[in-house]
Amino acid sequence: MRPVALIDAFLEKSGSVLAVLPLLLVLIQFAVVLLVYVFKSGSIQLQESLQYINALMFLGGAGYTAVRGEHVRVDIFYAKMTPHAQARVNFLGTLFLLIPFLILFWMSAVPYVTESWAIMETSVEASGLPYVYILKSTLLLFAITLSLHAAADLMRHGRALLGKN
């Protein structure tokens, strides 16, 4: 199996695994509302868990969204281009926009997450979740999945530009 196909398969599978998170998010939010308005009680941990699920859902799903081509795109001109011209736009966009962004993101995220793990950062709420360092680690999940997508895109569109598709 080609590296591009392996990366795409991995990102597709990760999207399938993460697909349960919106339902989980809705169920937990419903539980929070039920606790507050029906039982006059609350749970900081349940409320904070919504942030964890949301972060995992969006940051973990970035590579999946990109591989499916479902990310936001302004395609006024792109849609009318030939496949070769689209490959050129995708290749150059990945090379000159996505890769520099990822480099800066990695340079910022790694120290941020590492420091959080070093102190085993916890919630500012006394009864909150003691795993803020795990929450911050979802930034690295975002960087990993988007970096994999960028590598696959460069290979995919590079081959198309060379006429090897």
Secondary structure as GFF3:
##gff-version 3
##sequence-region A 1 165
A	DSSP	alpha_helix	3	18	.	.	.	ID=ss1
A	DSSP	alpha_helix	21	37	.	.	.	ID=ss2
A	DSSP	alpha_helix	44	60	.	.	.	ID=ss3
A	DSSP	alpha_helix	62	67	.	.	.	ID=ss4
A	DSSP	three_ten_helix	78	80	.	.	.	ID=ss5
A	DSSP	alpha_helix	83	93	.	.	.	ID=ss6
A	DSSP	pi_helix	94	98	.	.	.	ID=ss7
A	DSSP	alpha_helix	99	118	.	.	.	ID=ss8
A	DSSP	alpha_helix	132	161	.	.	.	ID=ss9
###
